[in-house]
Amino acid sequence: MKEYIVDKLNHFLILTEHRLAVFFELLGGLSAFTIRFLKEVFKPPYEVFEVRKHMIELGMKTLPIVGVTGFIIGLVMTMQLQPVLQRFGAEAYLPGSVGIALVRELVPVITALIFAGRVSSGIGAELGSMRVTEQIDAMEVSGVNPFRFLVVTRVFATTMILPILTVYVIFISLIGAYIAVVLVQNMTWEYFTGRVTFAVEFADAVPGILKTFVFGYIAGIVGAYLGYNAKNGTEGVGKASTTSVVVASLLILIFDMVLVKLTLWLWPNVK
Amino acid sequence: MSNNYMVEIKDLHKSFDGNVVLDGISLNVEEGQNMIVFGRSGTGKSVLLKCLVRLMEPDAGEIDLCGRNVGELNDKELNELRKDIGFLFQSAALYDSMSVRENLEFPLIRNFEWPQSEIDERVHHVLEAVDLSDAIDKMPSELSGGMRKRIGLARSIITKPKLMLYDEPTTGLDPITTKEISTLILDLQKAYKMTSIVVTHDLLCAKIIADCAIVIDEGHIVKEGTIKELLASEDPFLKNFFSDEVINKDGRV
């Protein structure tokens, strides 16, 4: 019995050690990749055409799914909140409360998670496939810097496009919220948006949107890092793609915690 | 190192996780020469090519290409040197998301500030050279294995390199296409006055292209000479390597 427990404990320790090694390797790799990105992104010549192409491509790819999600979040959130506020006789606060919840937290984070699921895995698979079929090597050997052309352009595009998508989703989610409101009470669109804009302050909207730059960067850099360093043929490509989603989603949530704390520290008067 | 050689390799070592792949390779390739590198799978032939252009960093040793010490170059200098080197990968490594035209234009647009007319002219010229002018607007997925190799070859020579490195140029091709590609490589080598290093298992390809050849085994060069000399060698390893049982009817080892 004692030997069995020692065996199990040993096995657990070895497994934990391995997982920690993998985790720190990933963390170190991502940090090094970030430093390289920051070194390269400001160096001319700027790949404006490639960045624009990726922004359009990635934006168009995720536009429908984040739009539908935003609409449903706004609708459901309002439907859930309405009876609660009614219980306290505070129905008049419904547009404002929903607006704050959507703008401050729900839309930025959920849009980022969906974006990461769609885009991070896509970049991971694309670059991974280029790596294992030697296309990245071919680029490098022809005197072109593949990091600049493939990684910097994509990561810059994801960083820039997510805030734009978030603003779009905020608008769509407010339409969803308004539809949920008019299903139970008589309210004009003008009154609804008036209440929302009255309740949502600068300190609610700006940090909510600003943090999506960080989320967009995370979605791009994680997919690019895992794809760019993919090994072992098609198996490696699949692994890069699926791991990208998990790691990017997790990092988005962790950074959200940090950024919320930072926001509250920077704007202590936010109510 | 002298400047009479296009490629000079001195005591090159490379290992992966303690597994020694190249163990003191020294080799000289003269300007205009076609050198064939033979060896069993996993003996480090492709690693040797990748070390030459620093796609892989050797553990030790010295490499001079076109009179420049590759190990001492910074990124910018290395990229400049790479413009003088063509590399045909085993899979041709065409960029999937780009058409044939874009694949060919890519190294020119990125490396030279040429007018579009000059780029177009160069693209048409190399496509004619590989006899695939009709494929200009096709995507790589629409091409056969042989066509992909030809386009890969066209992309490698579009910058008119001084040195061409071929990694298994005829792998996966039928004997007729193998002969066509090998002849094409030889013709282009003569037309562009290039020096070539060809890693291959294909004796037919080697017979067409080679001026000289080396055989690598267990990280060492076991024999150097002309194809005739290698085939006539009494060395047991070479006799086994080039024996009738090992070489099939297509000439592949």
HADDOCK unambig.tbl for C-alpha pairs under 7 A between the chains (distance, minus, plus):
assign (segid A and resid 133 and name CA) (segid B and resid 91 and name CA) 6.96 0.50 0.50
assign (segid A and resid 133 and name CA) (segid B and resid 93 and name CA) 6.04 0.50 0.50
assign (segid A and resid 134 and name CA) (segid B and resid 93 and name CA) 5.50 0.50 0.50
assign (segid A and resid 135 and name CA) (segid B and resid 93 and name CA) 4.81 0.50 0.50
assign (segid A and resid 135 and name CA) (segid B and resid 94 and name CA) 6.43 0.50 0.50
assign (segid A and resid 135 and name CA) (segid B and resid 95 and name CA) 6.05 0.50 0.50
assign (segid A and resid 137 and name CA) (segid B and resid 55 and name CA) 6.93 0.50 0.50
assign (segid A and resid 138 and name CA) (segid B and resid 93 and name CA) 6.41 0.50 0.50
assign (segid A and resid 141 and name CA) (segid B and resid 53 and name CA) 6.92 0.50 0.50
assign (segid A and resid 141 and name CA) (segid B and resid 82 and name CA) 5.89 0.50 0.50
assign (segid A and resid 142 and name CA) (segid B and resid 82 and name CA) 6.01 0.50 0.50
assign (segid A and resid 142 and name CA) (segid B and resid 83 and name CA) 6.05 0.50 0.50
assign (segid A and resid 142 and name CA) (segid B and resid 107 and name CA) 6.07 0.50 0.50
assign (segid A and resid 143 and name CA) (segid B and resid 79 and name CA) 4.40 0.50 0.50
assign (segid A and resid 143 and name CA) (segid B and resid 80 and name CA) 6.66 0.50 0.50
assign (segid A and resid 143 and name CA) (segid B and resid 82 and name CA) 5.32 0.50 0.50
assign (segid A and resid 143 and name CA) (segid B and resid 83 and name CA) 5.69 0.50 0.50
assign (segid A and resid 144 and name CA) (segid B and resid 110 and name CA) 6.58 0.50 0.50
